[in-house]
Amino acid sequence: MYRNAKIIRNILLSTCAFPLFTFAQNAPQPYGVLPSTRQLRWQEMEMYCLIHFTPTTFQDKEWGYGDADPNLFYPTDFNPNQIATAAAAAGIKGLIIVAKHHDGFCLWPTKATDYNVSHSKWENGRGDVVGAFMKAAKLNHLKFGAYLSAWDRHDTRYGTSAYTDVYRQELTELMTHYGPLFISWHDGANGGDGYYGGKNEKRLVDRTSYYDWDTKTWPIVRKLQPNAVIFSDIGWDVRWVGNEDGMASVPSWETITLQGLNGKKPAPGESNTDNNPSGVRNGNQWIPAECDVPLRPGWFYHKKDDGKTKTPDELFDLYIKSVGRSACLDLGLSPMPSGQLNEEDVKTLQAFGQKIKQTFAHNIAKWAIIEASNVRGKSEQFSPEKILDADRYSYYATDDEVHDPTLEVHLNDTTPFDIIRLRENIKLGQRLDSVRIEYWENGQWKFLIKGESVGANLLLKLDRPISTERLKIHLYAPVAPTLSDFGLFKESQIAFKKTTSNTTIYLNTTDYTVLDANIWKNALDGNSNTFADVPSTQSIIWKLKVPISGIEYLPRQDGKKEGLLKKYEIWTSLDNIHWDKLQSGEFANIEANPISQRIQLSSVYKGTYIQLRPILEGSSNYTSSEWKLFK
């Protein structure tokens, strides 16, 4: 056994003995594909935020159609510093501005299109939202990034080669005038219904080839912002985790296998993303996951969601399941039409930051003594004490032939803990398959917890706090492991009380009758885990006893995408015979973020019957978990 090198060295020097350790050992050979320097810097950030604030905010929508008047964008109290300060208080390290969302409205005075902030009356046409957030980020010591939607529902050129030239011009402007950037963010939404200069039609593109990502578009980022990572659904540097829940899976590998044409990385949409949540062990590309999730139910601000901001404890749970699974957490912030965050959002971010800071302020294992079953070359350079220092990339390693070593940790501090942190030196690849941890109790070793895919960061959350004097860590790898960090922490409890409540008033079941209720029973039972699966020709009709203001639709909540309702029409009648169309609409982003969807009626309906007709394309059935009416 080799005890903690620092302690043993001090003992040996005090007795003038010969040192136990040798020096200048060769480091282990790298294993598999490796991260780039830009990916390492991104991984160290752990958390950043994505700001959605466009005309869509003022339309109370999730996806704008592209038909908004530029003058609709008119924040009365725009304060990007308030937003950046709140983000920094949460421990967030970077800010990404949605410079253009799918509505096509550019938040900087671009020369590529007239549909931009300079054609708004706000700031007399001299405003620059992107520039303002860049300055606020710098003031609050945050890194800065930009998101540019590839889909443009406004531009009449969308779908032609002329538009891709416009898109690349917009990207060039952002990469040139607002750096340095830490990320260039691109999502997979491409093509569908839109305004398109007044044509009001559907346009589809082949997103694998239309943008020439590999040869013409992403090289712009590489040339102008070489230190920025590129995010997309399959990633060039960072991949989408495959959901908008803010969680990676277990295991969560940093690598994934991508197979494009002619040996190149595939374009968005070209590769199967089923493996995005977990990655692939020994994949052919180092592309770690980003876990994106909005602070509120949706990405844009909706007054109906006041009171639904995630709590500090909910955010902490997401932190454990994203950052603690070798991903980064991308938290969506949504300013109100005034141009500031809701006060509830600010308080939540502050409390979350306090919880993170207090939880990880004290490493209970800091002064532990560690015995290792093997140390590489018996060298101090790779001694087990390296996992207790503050250097993320100094590491303990074994001889090449030892793949499954054991570390016995003797704790000087027996404070209860419920979080265990482990890290690898990922500069040498993701080497560890798994870890198994035992604790000493009543004179024997007992199983505590196991984990997979350590990578840049693995946080193991215990069901309850425990106190012990000894722990045993079993490492399992196909090569010599390179463990760089070990910590024990106790989750801090922060007093937090919501000051805003949701004011939605839902109808009681005595206020209406659902026709053909038996068909809809699984969508009327108050259980979000069940859902009705009905033919595409089946409308839902309510007979009303009181006026209503709108309808809520909860999609199926089992994670599957089949049968999700995306478009609808609302019809009204006084006799259930003669019907008049009231309005139509869409449920935007419902596949990625299947939250409760609200239909706000154009006016309070005081009639007798109201009907929702599904508008489906190529689907024989659709599903609904819950239907609700509200006043």
C-alpha positions as CSV (number, residue, x, y, z in Angstrom):
1,M,0.0,0.0,0.0
2,Y,1.1,3.6,-0.8
3,R,-0.1,6.2,1.7
4,N,-0.7,9.8,0.8
5,A,2.6,11.0,-0.7
6,K,2.8,14.3,1.0
7,I,2.4,12.9,4.5
8,I,4.8,10.0,3.9
9,R,7.4,12.4,2.3
10,N,7.3,14.6,5.4
11,I,7.8,11.7,7.7
12,L,10.7,10.3,5.6
13,L,12.4,13.7,5.3
14,S,12.2,14.2,9.1
15,T,14.0,10.9,9.7
16,C,16.6,11.5,6.9
17,A,15.3,8.3,5.2
18,F,15.5,7.6,1.5
19,P,12.4,8.7,-0.4
20,L,9.9,6.1,-1.2
21,F,8.9,7.6,-4.6
22,T,10.9,7.9,-7.8
23,F,10.3,10.7,-10.3
24,A,10.0,11.6,-14.0
25,Q,7.8,8.7,-14.9
26,N,6.3,8.6,-18.3
27,A,2.6,9.6,-18.4
28,P,0.1,7.0,-19.6
29,Q,-0.6,7.0,-23.3
30,P,-3.8,8.8,-24.4
31,Y,-6.8,6.6,-24.8
32,G,-9.3,7.0,-27.7
33,V,-10.3,10.3,-29.1
34,L,-9.4,13.4,-27.2
35,P,-11.0,16.8,-26.5
36,S,-9.7,20.0,-28.1
37,T,-8.6,23.0,-26.1
38,R,-11.8,24.8,-26.9
39,Q,-13.8,21.8,-25.6
40,L,-11.8,21.7,-22.4
41,R,-12.5,25.4,-21.7
42,W,-16.2,24.8,-22.5
43,Q,-16.3,21.9,-20.1
44,E,-14.8,23.9,-17.3
45,M,-17.6,26.5,-17.5
46,E,-20.2,24.0,-16.3
47,M,-23.2,26.4,-16.7
48,Y,-24.3,29.1,-19.0
49,C,-27.6,30.7,-20.1
50,L,-29.6,31.2,-23.3
51,I,-31.6,34.5,-23.5
52,H,-34.8,34.5,-25.6
53,F,-36.0,38.1,-26.2
54,T,-37.5,38.9,-29.6
55,P,-40.8,40.1,-31.0
56,T,-42.1,36.6,-30.1
57,T,-41.9,37.8,-26.5
58,F,-44.4,40.6,-27.3
59,Q,-46.7,38.1,-29.1
60,D,-46.9,35.7,-26.1
61,K,-45.7,32.8,-28.3
62,E,-43.0,30.2,-28.3
63,W,-42.3,30.4,-32.0
64,G,-43.0,33.6,-33.9
65,Y,-44.6,33.2,-37.4
66,G,-42.4,35.8,-38.9
67,D,-45.2,38.3,-39.5
68,A,-44.6,40.7,-36.6
69,D,-44.2,44.4,-37.3
70,P,-40.7,45.4,-36.2
71,N,-42.3,48.2,-34.1
72,L,-43.8,45.5,-31.9
73,F,-40.3,45.1,-30.4
74,Y,-40.3,48.0,-27.9
75,P,-39.1,47.1,-24.4
76,T,-39.9,50.0,-22.1
77,D,-37.2,49.3,-19.4
78,F,-34.5,47.3,-21.2
79,N,-31.8,46.3,-18.7
80,P,-29.4,43.6,-19.9
81,N,-27.2,44.2,-16.8
82,Q,-30.0,43.1,-14.5
83,I,-30.2,39.9,-16.4
84,A,-26.5,39.3,-16.6
85,T,-26.1,40.1,-12.9
86,A,-28.8,37.6,-12.0
87,A,-27.1,35.0,-14.1
88,A,-23.7,35.6,-12.5
89,A,-25.3,35.3,-9.1
90,A,-26.4,31.8,-10.0
91,G,-22.8,30.7,-10.8
92,I,-23.4,30.9,-14.5
93,K,-20.2,31.5,-16.5
94,G,-21.5,32.5,-19.9
95,L,-24.4,34.2,-21.7
96,I,-25.8,33.3,-25.1
97,I,-28.1,35.8,-26.8
98,V,-30.7,34.6,-29.3
99,A,-29.6,37.0,-32.0
100,K,-32.2,35.7,-34.4
101,H,-34.9,33.1,-33.6
102,H,-37.2,31.3,-36.1
103,D,-39.3,34.5,-36.6
104,G,-36.3,35.9,-38.5
105,F,-36.1,39.2,-36.6
106,C,-32.4,40.2,-36.1
107,L,-31.6,41.9,-32.8
108,W,-28.6,43.8,-34.2
109,P,-28.5,46.3,-37.1
110,T,-27.5,43.8,-39.7
111,K,-26.9,44.7,-43.4
112,A,-28.2,41.3,-44.5
113,T,-31.9,42.0,-44.1
114,D,-34.3,44.9,-43.3
115,Y,-36.1,42.8,-40.8
116,N,-34.0,43.9,-37.8
117,V,-34.0,46.1,-34.7
118,S,-32.8,49.2,-36.6
119,H,-36.3,49.3,-38.3
120,S,-38.0,49.4,-34.9
121,K,-39.0,52.6,-33.2
122,W,-37.2,51.3,-30.1
123,E,-34.2,53.5,-29.4
124,N,-35.2,55.5,-32.6
125,G,-33.7,52.6,-34.6
126,R,-30.3,52.9,-33.1
127,G,-30.6,50.0,-30.6
128,D,-28.4,46.9,-30.7
129,V,-29.6,44.2,-28.3
130,V,-26.7,41.8,-29.1
131,G,-24.2,44.6,-28.4
132,A,-26.0,45.5,-25.2
133,F,-25.9,41.9,-23.9
134,M,-22.2,41.6,-25.0
135,K,-21.3,44.6,-22.8
136,A,-23.5,43.3,-19.9
137,A,-21.7,40.0,-20.1
138,K,-18.3,41.6,-20.0
139,L,-19.3,43.8,-17.1
140,N,-20.3,40.8,-15.1
141,H,-17.3,38.7,-16.0
142,L,-19.4,36.3,-18.2
143,K,-18.3,34.8,-21.5
144,F,-20.4,35.7,-24.5
145,G,-22.0,33.6,-27.2
146,A,-24.6,33.9,-30.0
147,Y,-27.4,31.8,-31.4
148,L,-28.5,32.3,-35.0
149,S,-31.5,30.4,-36.2
150,A,-31.0,28.7,-39.5
151,W,-34.8,28.7,-40.1
152,D,-36.2,32.1,-41.0
153,R,-40.0,32.2,-41.2
154,H,-40.0,35.8,-42.4
155,D,-37.5,35.9,-45.2
156,T,-39.1,35.4,-48.6
157,R,-35.8,34.0,-49.9
158,Y,-35.9,31.1,-47.4
159,G,-35.5,27.8,-49.3
160,T,-33.4,29.3,-52.1
161,S,-29.6,29.6,-52.4
162,A,-30.0,33.4,-51.9
163,Y,-31.1,32.8,-48.3
164,T,-28.1,30.7,-47.4
165,D,-25.9,33.6,-48.6
166,V,-27.9,35.8,-46.3
167,Y,-27.5,33.4,-43.4
168,R,-23.8,33.3,-43.8
169,Q,-23.6,37.0,-44.0
170,E,-25.5,37.3,-40.7
171,L,-23.2,34.7,-39.2
172,T,-20.1,36.6,-40.4
173,E,-21.4,39.8,-38.8
174,L,-22.0,38.1,-35.4
175,M,-18.6,36.4,-35.5
176,T,-16.8,39.6,-36.5
177,H,-18.4,42.4,-34.3
178,Y,-19.3,40.7,-31.0
179,G,-16.3,38.6,-30.0
180,P,-14.6,37.0,-28.5
181,L,-17.3,34.3,-28.4
182,F,-17.2,31.1,-26.4
183,I,-19.9,29.4,-28.5
184,S,-21.8,29.5,-31.8
185,W,-25.2,27.9,-31.1
186,H,-27.3,26.3,-33.8
187,D,-30.4,24.2,-33.3
188,G,-32.1,21.7,-35.7
189,A,-35.4,23.6,-36.5
190,N,-35.4,23.9,-40.2
191,G,-38.4,24.5,-42.5
192,G,-42.2,24.5,-42.1
193,D,-45.0,27.0,-42.1
194,G,-44.1,30.7,-42.2
195,Y,-44.9,34.2,-43.3
196,Y,-42.1,34.2,-45.9
197,G,-42.6,37.8,-47.0
198,G,-46.4,37.5,-47.0
199,K,-46.6,34.2,-49.0
200,N,-47.9,32.4,-45.9
201,E,-46.9,28.9,-47.0
202,K,-44.9,25.8,-46.0
203,R,-41.3,25.4,-47.1
204,L,-39.1,22.4,-46.4
205,V,-35.4,22.1,-47.0
206,D,-32.9,19.3,-46.8
207,R,-31.0,20.5,-43.8
208,T,-28.2,18.0,-44.4
209,S,-27.2,19.8,-47.5
210,Y,-29.0,23.2,-47.8
211,Y,-26.7,25.2,-45.6
212,D,-23.4,23.5,-46.7
213,W,-22.5,23.4,-43.0
214,D,-19.2,21.5,-43.4
215,T,-17.8,23.4,-46.4
216,K,-19.2,27.0,-46.2
217,T,-21.0,27.8,-43.0
218,W,-19.2,26.5,-40.0
219,P,-15.8,27.3,-41.4
220,I,-16.9,30.9,-40.9
221,V,-16.9,30.3,-37.1
222,R,-13.6,28.4,-37.2
223,K,-11.9,31.2,-39.1
224,L,-13.4,34.2,-37.2
225,Q,-13.8,32.7,-33.7
226,P,-11.4,29.8,-33.5
227,N,-11.8,29.4,-29.7
228,A,-15.6,29.1,-29.9
229,V,-17.2,25.7,-29.7
230,I,-20.0,24.9,-32.2
231,F,-23.2,23.5,-30.8
232,S,-25.8,21.7,-32.9
233,D,-28.1,18.6,-32.6
234,I,-25.2,16.3,-33.5
235,G,-22.5,18.8,-32.7
236,W,-19.2,19.7,-34.2
237,D,-17.9,20.3,-30.7
238,V,-20.9,20.0,-28.4
239,R,-24.0,17.8,-29.0
240,W,-27.6,18.3,-28.0
241,V,-28.5,15.9,-25.2
242,G,-31.7,14.9,-27.0
243,N,-34.3,16.6,-24.7
244,E,-35.1,19.9,-23.2
245,D,-35.4,18.5,-19.7
246,G,-31.9,19.6,-18.6
247,M,-30.7,16.0,-17.9
248,A,-28.2,13.6,-19.4
249,S,-28.7,9.9,-19.1
250,V,-26.7,7.3,-17.1
251,P,-24.2,6.5,-18.5
252,S,-23.2,9.7,-20.2
253,W,-20.2,9.3,-22.4
254,E,-18.2,12.2,-23.8
255,T,-17.8,10.5,-27.1
256,I,-20.2,9.5,-29.8
257,T,-20.0,7.8,-33.2
258,L,-20.9,10.0,-36.1
259,Q,-20.9,8.7,-39.7
260,G,-21.2,11.3,-42.4
261,L,-20.4,11.1,-46.1
262,N,-16.9,10.6,-47.4
263,G,-15.5,10.3,-43.9
264,K,-16.6,13.8,-42.8
265,K,-18.7,14.7,-39.8
266,P,-22.4,14.5,-40.7
267,A,-24.5,17.6,-41.0
268,P,-27.4,18.3,-38.7
269,G,-30.2,15.8,-39.5
270,E,-27.8,13.4,-41.3
271,S,-26.9,11.3,-38.2
272,N,-29.1,9.3,-35.9
273,T,-29.5,11.3,-32.6
274,D,-30.9,8.4,-30.6
275,N,-27.6,8.1,-28.8
276,N,-27.4,11.7,-27.9
277,P,-28.5,11.3,-24.3
278,S,-25.9,8.7,-23.5
279,G,-23.2,9.1,-26.1
280,V,-21.3,6.0,-27.2
281,R,-18.5,4.3,-25.3
282,N,-15.3,4.6,-27.4
283,G,-17.1,6.7,-30.0
284,N,-15.2,8.1,-33.0
285,Q,-15.7,11.8,-32.0
286,W,-15.2,13.6,-28.7
287,I,-18.5,15.6,-28.6
288,P,-19.8,16.0,-25.1
289,A,-23.5,16.9,-24.3
290,E,-25.2,20.1,-23.5
291,C,-28.3,19.9,-21.4
292,D,-30.6,22.8,-22.3
293,V,-33.7,23.6,-20.2
294,P,-35.7,26.8,-19.6
295,L,-36.0,28.3,-16.1
296,R,-39.7,28.6,-16.7
297,P,-41.9,26.1,-18.6
298,G,-41.2,27.8,-22.0
299,W,-38.2,29.5,-23.6
300,F,-40.0,32.8,-24.0
301,Y,-41.7,34.8,-21.2
302,H,-45.4,34.1,-20.7
303,K,-47.3,35.8,-17.9
304,K,-49.4,32.7,-17.5
305,D,-46.2,31.0,-16.3
306,D,-45.7,33.4,-13.4
307,G,-45.4,31.2,-10.3
308,K,-44.0,28.3,-12.4
309,T,-40.3,29.2,-12.2
310,K,-38.1,26.3,-11.2
311,T,-37.1,26.4,-7.5
312,P,-33.5,26.4,-6.4
313,D,-33.8,22.8,-5.3
314,E,-35.2,21.8,-8.7
315,L,-32.3,23.6,-10.4
316,F,-29.8,21.9,-8.1
317,D,-31.3,18.5,-9.1
318,L,-30.8,19.5,-12.7
319,Y,-27.2,20.5,-11.9
320,I,-26.5,17.0,-10.5
321,K,-28.1,15.4,-13.6
322,S,-26.3,17.5,-16.1
323,V,-23.0,18.9,-14.9
324,G,-22.8,15.9,-12.7
325,R,-23.0,13.6,-15.7
326,S,-20.1,15.3,-17.7
327,A,-22.4,17.7,-19.6
328,C,-22.9,21.4,-19.3
329,L,-26.1,23.0,-18.2
330,D,-27.6,25.6,-20.5
331,L,-30.4,27.4,-18.6
332,G,-32.9,29.4,-20.6
333,L,-33.8,32.9,-19.3
334,S,-36.7,34.8,-20.6
335,P,-37.0,38.6,-20.1
336,M,-40.5,40.1,-19.8
337,P,-41.7,42.5,-22.5
338,S,-40.3,45.4,-20.4
339,G,-36.8,44.0,-21.0
340,Q,-36.0,42.6,-17.5
341,L,-36.3,39.3,-15.7
342,N,-39.3,38.7,-13.5
343,E,-38.3,39.3,-9.9
344,E,-39.2,35.7,-9.0
345,D,-36.7,34.5,-11.6
346,V,-34.0,36.8,-10.1
347,K,-34.6,35.5,-6.6
348,T,-34.5,31.9,-7.7
349,L,-31.2,32.4,-9.5
350,Q,-29.7,34.1,-6.5
351,A,-30.8,31.3,-4.1
352,F,-29.6,28.6,-6.5
353,G,-26.2,30.3,-6.8
354,Q,-26.0,30.4,-3.0
355,K,-26.9,26.7,-2.7
356,I,-24.2,25.7,-5.2
357,K,-21.6,27.9,-3.5
358,Q,-22.4,26.6,0.0
359,T,-22.7,23.0,-1.0
360,F,-19.2,22.8,-2.7
361,A,-17.4,25.2,-0.4
362,H,-16.1,22.5,1.9
363,N,-14.6,19.2,0.6
364,I,-14.9,16.9,3.6
365,A,-12.2,14.7,2.0
366,K,-9.7,17.5,1.7
367,W,-7.3,16.3,4.4
368,A,-7.9,12.6,3.9
369,I,-5.1,10.0,3.9
370,I,-5.3,7.7,0.9
371,E,-3.8,4.3,0.3
372,A,-3.6,3.0,-3.2
373,S,-3.2,-0.6,-4.3
374,N,-0.8,0.5,-7.1
375,V,0.9,3.8,-8.0
376,R,2.4,4.3,-11.4
377,G,6.2,3.7,-11.1
378,K,5.9,4.4,-7.4
379,S,6.2,8.0,-8.4
380,E,5.0,11.0,-6.5
381,Q,4.0,12.5,-9.9
382,F,1.1,10.0,-9.9
383,S,0.4,9.6,-6.2
384,P,-3.1,9.4,-4.9
385,E,-2.8,12.8,-3.2
386,K,-3.2,14.4,-6.6
387,I,-7.0,13.7,-6.4
388,L,-7.2,16.1,-3.4
389,D,-5.4,19.1,-4.8
390,A,-7.0,22.1,-6.6
391,D,-5.6,21.2,-10.0
392,R,-8.3,19.7,-12.3
393,Y,-5.7,18.0,-14.5
394,S,-3.1,16.6,-12.0
395,Y,-4.0,13.0,-11.5
396,Y,-3.4,9.6,-9.8
397,A,-2.4,6.8,-12.2
398,T,-1.4,3.2,-12.1
399,D,1.1,1.1,-14.0
400,D,0.0,0.2,-17.5
401,E,-0.9,-3.3,-16.6
402,V,-3.1,-2.3,-13.6
403,H,-6.6,-1.4,-14.8
404,D,-8.7,-2.0,-11.7
405,P,-7.0,-0.4,-8.7
406,T,-8.4,0.3,-5.2
407,L,-8.1,3.5,-3.2
408,E,-8.8,3.4,0.5
409,V,-9.7,6.8,1.9
410,H,-9.2,7.5,5.6
411,L,-11.2,10.6,6.6
412,N,-10.0,13.0,9.2
413,D,-13.4,14.8,9.0
414,T,-16.5,12.7,9.7
415,T,-19.0,15.3,8.8
416,P,-22.0,13.7,7.1
417,F,-22.0,13.9,3.3
418,D,-24.5,13.0,0.5
419,I,-22.6,14.0,-2.7
420,I,-19.5,12.3,-4.1
421,R,-17.5,14.0,-6.9
422,L,-15.0,12.2,-9.2
423,R,-13.2,13.5,-12.2
424,E,-10.8,12.1,-14.8
425,N,-8.0,13.9,-16.5
426,I,-9.9,14.0,-19.8
427,K,-6.8,15.4,-21.6
428,L,-5.9,11.7,-21.7
429,G,-9.3,10.6,-22.9
430,Q,-12.3,9.1,-21.1
431,R,-10.7,6.0,-19.6
432,L,-12.9,4.9,-16.7
433,D,-15.8,2.5,-17.4
434,S,-17.2,2.7,-13.8
435,V,-16.5,3.2,-10.1
436,R,-17.8,1.3,-7.1
437,I,-17.7,2.8,-3.6
438,E,-17.9,1.1,-0.2
439,Y,-18.0,2.6,3.3
440,W,-16.8,1.2,6.6
441,E,-19.5,0.6,9.2
442,N,-19.6,-1.7,12.3
443,G,-16.4,-3.4,11.4
444,Q,-17.2,-4.3,7.8
445,W,-17.3,-2.9,4.3
446,K,-20.7,-2.1,2.9
447,F,-21.7,-1.1,-0.6
448,L,-22.5,2.6,-0.9
449,I,-23.0,3.5,-4.6
450,K,-21.7,2.9,-8.1
451,G,-21.3,5.2,-11.1
452,E,-20.5,4.9,-14.8
453,S,-18.7,7.1,-17.3
454,V,-16.8,9.5,-15.0
455,G,-15.3,11.8,-17.6
456,A,-15.0,15.5,-16.8
457,N,-17.3,15.3,-13.8
458,L,-19.4,12.7,-12.0
459,L,-21.6,13.7,-9.1
460,L,-23.1,10.8,-7.2
461,K,-26.1,11.8,-5.0
462,L,-26.8,9.5,-2.0
463,D,-30.3,8.9,-0.8
464,R,-29.4,10.1,2.6
465,P,-26.3,11.7,4.3
466,I,-23.9,9.2,5.8
467,S,-20.9,9.6,8.2
468,T,-17.9,7.2,8.1
469,E,-14.2,7.1,8.8
470,R,-13.2,5.1,5.7
471,L,-14.2,4.7,2.1
472,K,-13.0,2.3,-0.5
473,I,-13.0,3.3,-4.2
474,H,-12.8,0.6,-6.8
475,L,-11.9,1.9,-10.3
476,Y,-12.6,-0.1,-13.5
477,A,-11.0,0.8,-16.8
478,P,-9.7,-0.9,-20.0
479,V,-6.4,0.9,-19.5
480,A,-4.5,2.6,-16.6
481,P,-7.0,5.0,-15.0
482,T,-6.2,8.7,-14.5
483,L,-8.3,9.9,-11.7
484,S,-7.9,13.7,-11.1
485,D,-10.4,14.6,-8.4
486,F,-12.3,13.2,-5.4
487,G,-14.6,15.1,-3.1
488,L,-17.3,14.6,-0.5
489,F,-19.9,17.3,0.1
490,K,-23.1,17.9,2.0
491,E,-26.0,19.5,0.0
492,S,-26.8,22.8,1.5
493,Q,-30.4,23.6,2.4
494,I,-31.5,27.1,1.4
495,A,-34.6,28.7,2.8
496,F,-36.7,29.8,-0.2
497,K,-40.4,30.7,-0.6
498,K,-42.1,31.6,-3.8
499,T,-43.6,35.0,-3.8
500,T,-45.5,34.6,-7.0
501,S,-48.3,32.2,-7.6
502,N,-50.1,31.1,-10.8
503,T,-53.4,32.9,-11.1
504,T,-55.0,30.6,-13.7
505,I,-58.6,29.7,-12.7
506,Y,-59.6,26.3,-14.2
507,L,-63.2,25.2,-14.7
508,N,-64.6,22.6,-12.5
509,T,-66.0,19.4,-14.2
510,T,-69.5,20.6,-13.2
511,D,-69.0,23.7,-15.4
512,Y,-68.9,21.7,-18.7
513,T,-69.7,18.4,-20.4
514,V,-67.3,16.6,-22.8
515,L,-69.2,14.9,-25.6
516,D,-68.1,11.3,-26.3
517,A,-66.4,11.5,-22.9
518,N,-65.6,7.8,-22.9
519,I,-63.2,8.3,-25.8
520,W,-61.4,10.9,-23.8
521,K,-61.5,9.3,-20.4
522,N,-57.6,9.0,-20.2
523,A,-57.3,12.7,-21.0
524,L,-59.9,13.8,-18.4
525,D,-58.7,11.7,-15.4
526,G,-56.3,14.2,-13.9
527,N,-53.4,11.8,-14.3
528,S,-50.6,13.0,-16.5
529,N,-49.2,9.5,-16.8
530,T,-52.1,8.3,-18.9
531,F,-53.2,9.6,-22.3
532,A,-56.0,9.2,-24.9
533,D,-55.0,7.9,-28.3
534,V,-57.7,8.9,-30.8
535,P,-58.2,8.9,-34.6
536,S,-57.1,12.0,-36.5
537,T,-60.7,12.7,-37.4
538,Q,-61.8,12.9,-33.8
539,S,-62.5,16.4,-32.5
540,I,-63.1,17.2,-28.8
541,I,-66.3,19.1,-28.1
542,W,-67.2,20.8,-24.8
543,K,-70.7,21.8,-23.9
544,L,-70.3,24.9,-21.6
545,K,-72.3,26.2,-18.7
546,V,-70.0,29.2,-18.0
547,P,-67.8,31.4,-20.2
548,I,-64.2,30.4,-20.9
549,S,-61.0,32.3,-22.0
550,G,-59.0,29.3,-23.3
551,I,-58.0,25.7,-23.5
552,E,-55.0,23.8,-22.2
553,Y,-53.5,20.7,-23.8
554,L,-51.0,18.5,-22.1
555,P,-49.1,16.3,-24.5
556,R,-48.2,12.7,-23.6
557,Q,-45.5,12.7,-20.9
558,D,-43.8,9.4,-21.5
559,G,-41.1,10.9,-23.7
560,K,-42.4,9.5,-27.0
561,K,-43.2,11.8,-29.9
562,E,-45.8,9.8,-31.7
563,G,-49.2,11.5,-32.0
564,L,-48.2,14.9,-30.6
565,L,-50.7,17.5,-31.7
566,K,-49.0,20.4,-33.4
567,K,-51.7,22.4,-35.2
568,Y,-55.4,23.0,-34.4
569,E,-58.5,24.9,-35.3
570,I,-61.1,26.2,-32.8
571,W,-64.8,26.2,-33.8
572,T,-67.8,27.5,-31.9
573,S,-71.6,26.7,-32.1
574,L,-74.8,27.4,-30.3
575,D,-76.6,24.2,-31.3
576,N,-73.9,21.6,-32.1
577,I,-75.1,21.7,-35.7
578,H,-73.9,25.0,-37.2
579,W,-70.3,25.7,-36.6
580,D,-68.1,28.8,-37.1
581,K,-64.4,28.9,-37.2
582,L,-63.0,31.1,-34.4
583,Q,-59.2,30.8,-34.8
584,S,-56.3,28.5,-35.6
585,G,-52.8,28.0,-34.3
586,E,-49.8,25.8,-33.6
587,F,-48.1,24.3,-30.6
588,A,-44.5,25.3,-31.3
589,N,-41.5,23.2,-30.2
590,I,-43.8,20.6,-28.7
591,E,-41.6,17.6,-29.6
592,A,-38.5,18.9,-27.8
593,N,-40.4,20.5,-24.9
594,P,-43.7,18.7,-24.4
595,I,-45.0,21.0,-21.7
596,S,-48.6,22.1,-21.1
597,Q,-49.8,24.1,-24.2
598,R,-52.2,27.0,-23.8
599,I,-54.7,28.3,-26.4
600,Q,-55.8,31.8,-25.5
601,L,-59.1,32.6,-27.2
602,S,-59.4,35.8,-29.2
603,S,-62.2,36.8,-26.8
604,V,-64.0,35.4,-23.9
605,Y,-66.5,32.8,-25.3
606,K,-69.9,32.9,-23.8
607,G,-71.6,30.4,-26.2
608,T,-72.7,26.8,-25.7
609,Y,-70.3,24.6,-27.6
610,I,-66.6,24.8,-28.4
611,Q,-64.6,22.4,-30.5
612,L,-61.0,21.7,-31.1
613,R,-60.2,20.1,-34.4
614,P,-56.8,18.6,-34.9
615,I,-54.8,19.5,-38.1
616,L,-52.6,16.5,-38.7
617,E,-50.2,15.7,-41.5
618,G,-49.4,12.0,-42.3
619,S,-50.7,10.7,-38.9
620,S,-53.7,8.5,-38.4
621,N,-53.9,9.2,-34.6
622,Y,-53.1,11.8,-32.1
623,T,-52.6,11.8,-28.3
624,S,-53.5,13.9,-25.3
625,S,-52.7,13.5,-21.7
626,E,-55.0,16.1,-20.3
627,W,-57.5,18.7,-21.5
628,K,-58.4,21.7,-19.3
629,L,-60.6,24.8,-19.7
630,F,-59.8,28.1,-18.0
631,K,-61.7,31.3,-17.2
